[in-house]
Amino acid sequence: MSITVTPRAPWSGVVPAGHTITITDLDGNQAVDTLFYGANDHTIRYSAQTTIAAQGSIFLGTGSVIRDQESRPMMTIVSDEVGRHDTIGGACSQESNTLRYGHHTKHQHACVENFLIEGSRHGLGKRDLVGNVNFYMYVPVDADGTLGIVDGLSAPGRTIVLRAEIDTLVLISNCPQINNPCNGFDPSAVSLALSETAELIA
Amino acid sequence: MFDTITATTSGARDHARAQAAAAAADVAMPIVPASAFQTPPDGIDAERLTWAETVPGGRYTVKALARGTRLRLTDVDGTACAHVLLWRTDAPWERLNVADTVKVPWQAYLGAGHPLLSDQGRVLATIVADTSGMHDALCGTTTLASNTERYGAGEVHSLSPAGRELLLLAAAKHGLGPSDVAPSVSLFHGVRVDPDDGTLVSVGSAGAGRSVDLVLHLPCIVAIADTAHPLDPAPRYTTGPLEVLAWRADADLQELIDDDTTDPEYRRAVANSEDAFTASTLA
């Protein structure tokens, strides 16, 4: 099955072990903030830090193994047409937007709002949110440690395919940020294709 | 059968009470009260100390600290690695957010002037001094699985305890659970990113006696696990002691609040912390 996640919207669904989810960046440069939880045990959740430490690189791409807080594999990126997906920048929030852009952005919709409302459908709360993956978002780190969200490397129609190693609840915020180039300043839709029997909850 | 001194309650009590006096002088331990610590930092009256403890390698400590506390962590032998978590004491669902801590200041590497930000757009603590410069906010701490693979064991009671196992205990002692043990920052073991391809290189320790000072903007539970960094290249587990000192330093906090020369993102984080503190205390 395939569905479209509209601009600024959340989505969640379960990808059973052995199945895949394909994310397509329909219009290019759309950040897809993503968290992963054990579908049958939500105490299993994505860890950017164990993932980074295990692969010795800050970027995600083909071959990257998405790991949980105990550094156990959850998903594997089996195909990727972009490279350098981010997992150090985390999600935008109303609160961090006040720091980054000013207090006038407090009431702009943000990824953490999406994670909280969509996560609540699964019994997930604020304590369960951790640093996430940002597919199609590019955050380089300069030699002096300066980092930032810069123009994306993606293009319309580019895809990334993840294979679940365990039954995995995937929680997505199709990023609504309009103050930095993560979405080309214009949030757009992405499509998701789940292999075979993958269950759509949203 | 009553042939040892601990065979009776009175004998066991006498035996137990004799142990404190018999302890070795150099054992890593807390000094209580902290004001009894013999070598306070220059210019700091021992009476102001609120925490004085040496944490052995492979162990952890945790304490709730007041706003306006200055916390100094020292890598005694040059082989410590302090994995640090902060939760707001009066609202522990607000905690250190490592992603915002690097993203908001546009800086991946921790050092003097770097804020430790919460998930609510507030600064929990600011790094105000740093004689090490070797830190990491990217890799987090070690896990039972990674230490078992690396050293053959990762349990708390093993000779190579994993950082997450230690932080789970620290959290539990303040009523917090595994979900609260979120991404952490690591002090005294540096990691650098290759700007060309994003790969990581361990740059290790800056040596013995280096220290990092934090000033707390809001009351926080501070958890510290002293255990090897995930990218520590040493073939064996050799983590050494960490000295922890804290003292009341309201003037240091006020200096941060009053400094209008810092970055705009930091200024707003300080303002947000003051806003929350003022609103919740009617100060």
Boltz contact constraints between the chains, C-beta under 6 A:
constraints:
  - contact:
      token1: [A, 43]
      token2: [B, 178]
      max_distance: 6.0
  - contact:
      token1: [A, 49]
      token2: [B, 139]
      max_distance: 6.0
  - contact:
      token1: [A, 49]
      token2: [B, 140]
      max_distance: 6.0
  - contact:
      token1: [A, 49]
      token2: [B, 183]
      max_distance: 6.0
  - contact:
      token1: [A, 52]
      token2: [B, 138]
      max_distance: 6.0
  - contact:
      token1: [A, 52]
      token2: [B, 139]
      max_distance: 6.0
  - contact:
      token1: [A, 53]
      token2: [B, 139]
      max_distance: 6.0
  - contact:
      token1: [A, 53]
      token2: [B, 230]
      max_distance: 6.0
  - contact:
      token1: [A, 56]
      token2: [B, 199]
      max_distance: 6.0
  - contact:
      token1: [A, 56]
      token2: [B, 200]
      max_distance: 6.0
  - contact:
      token1: [A, 57]
      token2: [B, 198]
      max_distance: 6.0
  - contact:
      token1: [A, 57]
      token2: [B, 199]
      max_distance: 6.0
  - contact:
      token1: [A, 58]
      token2: [B, 193]
      max_distance: 6.0
  - contact:
      token1: [A, 58]
      token2: [B, 198]
      max_distance: 6.0
  - contact:
      token1: [A, 59]
      token2: [B, 198]
      max_distance: 6.0
  - contact:
      token1: [A, 70]
      token2: [B, 143]
      max_distance: 6.0
  - contact:
      token1: [A, 70]
      token2: [B, 145]
      max_distance: 6.0
  - contact:
      token1: [A, 71]
      token2: [B, 143]
      max_distance: 6.0
  - contact:
      token1: [A, 71]
      token2: [B, 145]
      max_distance: 6.0
  - contact:
      token1: [A, 71]
      token2: [B, 146]
      max_distance: 6.0
  - contact:
      token1: [A, 89]
      token2: [B, 99]
      max_distance: 6.0
  - contact:
      token1: [A, 89]
      token2: [B, 103]
      max_distance: 6.0
  - contact:
      token1: [A, 90]
      token2: [B, 99]
      max_distance: 6.0
  - contact:
      token1: [A, 95]
      token2: [B, 120]
      max_distance: 6.0
  - contact:
      token1: [A, 95]
      token2: [B, 121]
      max_distance: 6.0
  - contact:
      token1: [A, 96]
      token2: [B, 100]
      max_distance: 6.0
  - contact:
      token1: [A, 96]
      token2: [B, 121]
      max_distance: 6.0
  - contact:
      token1: [A, 98]
      token2: [B, 121]
      max_distance: 6.0
  - contact:
      token1: [A, 99]
      token2: [B, 104]
      max_distance: 6.0
  - contact:
      token1: [A, 99]
      token2: [B, 121]
      max_distance: 6.0
  - contact:
      token1: [A, 99]
      token2: [B, 265]
      max_distance: 6.0
  - contact:
      token1: [A, 99]
      token2: [B, 268]
      max_distance: 6.0
  - contact:
      token1: [A, 99]
      token2: [B, 269]
      max_distance: 6.0
  - contact:
      token1: [A, 100]
      token2: [B, 104]
      max_distance: 6.0
  - contact:
      token1: [A, 126]
      token2: [B, 93]
      max_distance: 6.0
  - contact:
      token1: [A, 127]
      token2: [B, 93]
      max_distance: 6.0
  - contact:
      token1: [A, 127]
      token2: [B, 179]
      max_distance: 6.0
  - contact:
      token1: [A, 127]
      token2: [B, 180]
      max_distance: 6.0
  - contact:
      token1: [A, 128]
      token2: [B, 179]
      max_distance: 6.0
  - contact:
      token1: [A, 130]
      token2: [B, 182]
      max_distance: 6.0
  - contact:
      token1: [A, 131]
      token2: [B, 99]
      max_distance: 6.0
  - contact:
      token1: [A, 131]
      token2: [B, 183]
      max_distance: 6.0
  - contact:
      token1: [A, 141]
      token2: [B, 108]
      max_distance: 6.0
  - contact:
      token1: [A, 141]
      token2: [B, 193]
      max_distance: 6.0
  - contact:
      token1: [A, 142]
      token2: [B, 195]
      max_distance: 6.0
  - contact:
      token1: [A, 143]
      token2: [B, 195]
      max_distance: 6.0
  - contact:
      token1: [A, 145]
      token2: [B, 107]
      max_distance: 6.0
  - contact:
      token1: [A, 145]
      token2: [B, 108]
      max_distance: 6.0
  - contact:
      token1: [A, 145]
      token2: [B, 109]
      max_distance: 6.0
  - contact:
      token1: [A, 146]
      token2: [B, 106]
      max_distance: 6.0
  - contact:
      token1: [A, 147]
      token2: [B, 108]
      max_distance: 6.0
  - contact:
      token1: [A, 148]
      token2: [B, 106]
      max_distance: 6.0
